């Protein structure tokens, strides 16, 4: 009996990881102070955070297939389940979740993950029965085509008790405008996977369309739904989602006019974003903050970003339909930030994504990835951090280095070495050092499915034809004279002749 007791104690001890919460720094706002604490570390790319209000747990997904729980009372992390058949490559894997906890009746955990069967990739929406930090009885509600990128995806349960699933275009632009396809859409689904009778298109899951790759989804006051969306080379977006609205991709980007004006397009009505960014910031998780605990943030959207490595506070108008201000926190301080969660008590939790496919300079740290907490405090501990008022003006300095850092460095890296198998290295590159016309055409027109020195790169390069001639020339010259390249510079007139 004593031996069994010892074994039980050991199993409990080693099945959970305990984390000591400690304050890292203090965020000073206009009238409030917030303590930034680390509440869990050494995680494997957490992707989505959900709150179990009955047990005070944070349920989170890790991209390779684990679902874990963080007990906020004990500070311990425990594995709930490893989801089978998760295909993880670059941005595929176990992604968005939604926890449904009604006052009465069955509780569910909905999740989205990619799978692969022979040469076909799928995005899957599953429902599990949830009870006190455990899940069972998986049911596949919906399966749609996927790809090695642009799978989305976030899930929320709306105030109307319907599932809203944000899907990516599966790296096929045309999907987003085709309402017979379920990619590049906001889908509205009953809890059992059936089609709601009151959907805007009869017998269709499609609620809104024209999206490229959404990685944030939340609902605010008056049941307004917001998404964050990755643009191509320009115009990352925040959109206010409305039924039967077309958000434009790939025909328009952000608040720009349509790429091509045709008679057929003049009859199409596009909905522009309520906020956008150029250069892009790679927006990820999105949460609505409607609490007076942090009064400066009441009626705001909180956004995590990957490329700009920051937390963004987006102040909403009184009716919630426009964004009237933006502040940035933690830029380049904590690394890539993936998901954000607001608890009923007003505390904010968010997680880093530094062990994913695209780590930025100086990351990952030895204890990455982490879940962080922001909470009201009266003390000032550690480094003092202040929110920076953000402007969305484009880069106005025609400097090759500045432009490269704004548009190129997140993929090809500041040192030009890229990412093996995803983004080619620019260092001593034959393409860079060769005929400048080749490099010019790649920068202006983009590139897909390219094999270089026997390596096939799976991430396409977007077209940067929106750049002014002087800007494109500056980037080309910077690349051709840096990263151990020794090519000659070109003039703006030479670039114009290649168009």
N, C-alpha and C positions, 0 to 999 in steps of 0.2 A: 504493500500500500504506500509506504513511504517513497519507494522508488518511482511509483506512478505519479506521486505528487511532485517529485523533483523534475520528472520529465515534462509534466504539464507546465510547471513554472518556466522551464527552459524554452518550451515552445512559445509561450506567451512573450517571453523576453525577446526572442530572436525573430518573431513574426512581425513585430512592429519596430519602426525606427522612431526614437524620441528626439524631438528637436527643442532646444532651449531658445525661446523667443528673446531676441535682444535688439535694442534700438541701434540703428546704424547712423541715422541723421535726423535732423528736424527740419520740416518744411514750414517756412514762415509765410503766411498769407496776409491779406490786409488786416483781418481782425482775428485770425485763428492761427494756432500752431498745430502741426500734425507730426506725430512720431512715425518714422519709417522703420519698420521692424522686419526682420527675416524670420519666418515662421516654419519654413521647411527648406531643406537644401539637398544637394546631390541627387536631383531628379533627372529623368531621362526625357527631356523635351515635353513638358506638360503643354497641352493644347487647349483644353477647355476646363473651366471651373464652374461647379454648380454647388448650391447650398442646400443641405438637408436641415430644414428648420426644426424638425422634430428631435434630432439628435445632436445638433450643433456640429455637424461634419461639413467639410468641404470635400465633395466628390470630384475627382479630376481624372482626365484621360492623359495618357502618355502616348506619343505618336506611334510607337512600335507595337502597341496593342494592350497595354496594361490599363486597368481602371483601379484607382487607389482612393483611399479616404484619409483625410487629415482630421483627426479628432481635435477640435479647437479647445476642448476642456483639458485634455491630457498633453497636447502637443505632439501626438504620435502619428506616424504615417503607416498605413497597413494596406497590403495588396487585397483588393476585392476579387478581381478576376482577370485573367488574361484572355482577351477575346480571340477566338480561333479565326484562321484564314484572313488575317490582316496583311495586305500587301503594302510594304513600306519601302518607298524609294523616293528620295528627295522630299517632295511635299505631299506624297500619298501616305496613308496610314489611318490610324484611329484619330478622328478629328472632332467634330462638334457633338455636344450632348445637350439634353434638356431633362431636368428632373421635374416630374409632375406629382404634386402632393396635395390632393384635394382634402377637404375637411373630413369627408367620408368616402369610403370605397377604396378600390385598388390604387396603389401607387406605382408609377412607371418611371423607368429611365430609358429615354430614347437616345440613340446614338447613331452616328454616321461613320462608316469606314470604307476604305477602298479594298477591293479584292481582285484577284487575278485568276483566270481560268484559261490555261494554255496561253494564247497570245491576246486575250481579251481582258480589259480592265473594266471594273464596275464600281459605281458608288452605291452603297447600300444604306437603307434606313431600317434600323432594328428597334424593336420594343422589348424591354426586359421588365419583368415584375420586380419592383424594388421594395425592400423591407429592411429597415434598420441597418443600412450599410451593407446589404448583400443583394445580389441580383440572381434571377433564375428565369427559366422558361423563355428563351429568346424566340421572337417572332419576326420574320422578315416582312416588313410592310411594303417596301418599294425598292426596286433595283433599277438603276439607270446607267447608261454608258459613262465610263470614266476615262481617265488618261493619266499620263505621268505627271501632269500638272493641271491647274485650273479645275479642281474638283470642289471648290468652296471649302468648307461648308459649315454653316452654323444652323442651329435649331433653336426655336423658342416655342413655348406653348402660349398662345395668345390669351387675352382676357375672355375670348369667345370659346375657350377650351378646344381650339384647333391647333394642329401642328403647322408651323411655318418653317419650311426647309429652304435655305438659300443654297442653290446649286451653281457651280461654275460652268463655263461654256465647254469644258473638256478639251480646251485648246483647239476648238473648231469654231472660228468666228461666226459662221453662218447659223450655228445652233441658237444663238441668243435671239435672233429675229424670227425664228421659225416656231410658231406657237403650237405646232404638232409635236415638238420635241421638248423634253423636260430639263434640258441643260440650259444654263444661263437664265434661270428663272427664280422667282419666289413661288414655291408650291404651297398650297393650302390643303391640308389632309385631315381627315377624321382620326381620332385616337386609335381606331382599329385598322387604319390604313385605307379605308374606303374614301370615295370622293364626296365631299359635302354637297348636299342638295342646293345650298345657296351660293355655291361658287360662281364667280362672275362669268365664266365660260361653262355652260352645261356639260356635265360628264367629263370635265377636265380638271386636273390638279392645278393648272396654271392660274396664278393670281396676278402676277406682273412679270414683265420680261425686258430683255435688252441689257443684260448684265454680263460682265466679263468674268470676274472672279471675286465673289464676296467672301470676306473673312470676319465680318462682324454683323450682328443682328440683335436688336433689342426693341423693347416696347416701352413707351413712356406714358405720360398723362394723356387722357382722352383716347387711349388705345392707339396712339400714333406709333407706327413701326418705322425704324431707321436701320439702314445698312451702311457698312463701310465696304468700299470696293477698290480693288487694285486696278489702276489704269495700265496702259501699255507703257509708252515712254513718257507720256504726259497725263495729267489730270486724274490723280487718285480722287475718290469721291465719297461724300456722305449723301445718301439719298433718303428722302421721305417716301416710303412705299405706299402706293395707292392702287386699288384694284383696276385692272385693265390699262394701266399706264405702261408706256414703252420708254425705257431709259436710254435707248439709243445705240448701245454697242452692237456692232462695230461701225455703225454709220456716223455716229458723232462721238466725241470724247469730251466729257465734262461740259463746260459752258461754251465750248467752241462751236462755230457753225458747222453744219454737215460737211463731210469731206468731199462729197460730190453732190451737186445740185442737179437733180433730174426732175422731170415732170411728175413721175410716180412718187418721188420723195416729198414733193411739195404738199401732197395730200396726207402725209403721215405726220402725226403730232408726237413730238418727243418731249419728255419731261427732263428738265435739267436738274443737276444736283443742287442741294442747298448749301454745299461747301465743296471746294476742290483745291487740289495742290499741284502746282508745277514749279520746281522739280517735285517728283513723286516722293512720298514718304513711306510707302508700303503699309497702309493701315491694316490693323488686325482686329483684335477683340473690341467690342463696343458694349457699354453699359449705360443705362439711364440713372442719373443721380437726382432723386426727388426727395431730399431729406434736409432738415434744417441743422443737423448735427455739424455739417460743414457749410455754414450759410453762404459762403462765397460760391459754392458749387451747386447750390440748390437750383433745380431745373436746368441741368447741364447734361451733355453726353461726355462720358469718359472713354477715351480711345487709346489703345496700345498701338505702337508702331514698331516696325521691324527695321526698315532702312534708316529712319531718322533716330531710332533707338530712344524713344521718349514716350512719356505719358502726356496726352493732350486733353485739356479741359475745354470743351466747346459749349459756350453759354448759349442757351436757346432763348428766343423771344418768348413773350408771355403766352402766346398761342402755340408755341412749340414748332412752328412751321419754318422758321429761319434761324440761322446761327448768327449771333450778333457780336461774338467775341471769342478769342482763342488764346489760351496760355499753354506753355510747354514746361514740363518738368522732367528732370533726370536725363537730359540729352547726353548720350554717350557715357552715362554714369553706371547704369546697370546692364547695358547691352540691349539686345533685341527683346522686345516685350510682346507677348503673344495674346494673353487673355486677361479680362478684367471682370470683377464681380463686386456688386454692392450688396451688403447685408442689410437686413431690416433695421439694425441699430445705427446705420450710417457709416460703419467701417467699410473700407475699400480694400479688396485683395486683388493682386495681379501677379502674373508669373513671367519669368524670363524664358527665352527660347535660344539660348546661346550654344547648345549642343546640337542644333539642327544642321541642315545641309549648307548653310551660308553664314558661318560665324564671321563677325566683324573684327576689326583690329583690336587686339588686347583681350579677346574672349575666345573660348570660355575660360572663366576663372576655375580654380580647383574645386570649389563647392557648387558650381553651377550644375543643373539649373535650380532656381529657387522660386518659392512663393513668398511674396511680400505683403505686408499689411500697412495701411495708412489709417491712423486713428487720432482723434483729438487728444491733445496733451497740454499741460500748463508749463512744462519744463522745456528747456533747450538742451538737448544732449547731442554730442557728436557734431559733425559738419552741418552748418546752416545752409539750407538750399532755398532759393526763392523762385517762384514761378516767373517765367519770362513771357511777356506779351508777344504774341506771334503775329507776323504779317505773312501774307501769302504772295507777295510780289515775286516775280521770277528773278533769276540771276541777272543782275544788271552790270556785271563786270566782265568785259571781254578779255578774260585771262584764261589761257589754256588749262592751267592747273585748277583754277576755281571751277570752270565748266566741267572738267574731267571729274572732279570730286563730287559735283552735283549730279551728274548724269551717268557716270560710268563706274565709279569706284566701288559701289555696293556689289557689283557683279565681278568686275575684273580686278578689284581690290586696289588699294592705294599704291601697292608695290607692283601692280601690273601682272601678278602671277596667276590670277584667275582661280578657278576651282576645277580640279581634275575631272574630266568627263562631263562637266556642266558648262563652264565658261572658259574658253581657251586663254592661255597665257599670252600676254603681249610682249614678254621679255624675249629679245633677240628673235622676234617673229619675222619669218620670211615674207608674210603678207604685209606687215607694217613697213619693212625695209624695201619692199619691191615697188612696183609702179604705184604712185600715189592714187591713180584713178581707181584701182581695185579697192583700196581702203576707203576712199571717198564714197564709192557706191555702196559698200557695206554699211557705213555710218548713216548714209542718207536713206537707204532703202531697206535696211535690215537683212536678216539672214536666218534661214531655217535648214535643219537637217544637213549640217555641214560636217564633213569628216576632214580632220587636219592631222597629218602625220599618223594616219591609221586610227585616230581616236574619233569616234562619232559623238558629237556634243548634242545632248538631248534638250537643252534649253534654247529656244529661239532668241535672236536678238531683234528688238523692235526697231522700227524705222525712226530716225531722228531728223526727218525732213522738215520738221517744224522749226529747227534752228535757223537763225539768220546766217547768211553766207559768212559773215565775219566770225560768228561763233563756231560754226563747223570747221572753218579754217584753223581757228585757234586750237580746237581739240585735236585735229589731225596733226598739227605741228607739235603739240605737246607729246602725243603718243610717239611720233617719229623721232623725237630727240630725247626721250627718256626710256627707262626700263632697259638699259643697255642697247638701245637702238641708236643707229648713227645715220639715219636717212636725212636727206635734204628737206628743208621746209618748202612750203608752197605759198603762193599768193592767193588772195580771194578771187582774182580774175581767172587763175588756173582752175580753181574749184568750179566757178560758174561755167567754164567750158566743158566740164564733165557732165553737166545736167542735161 
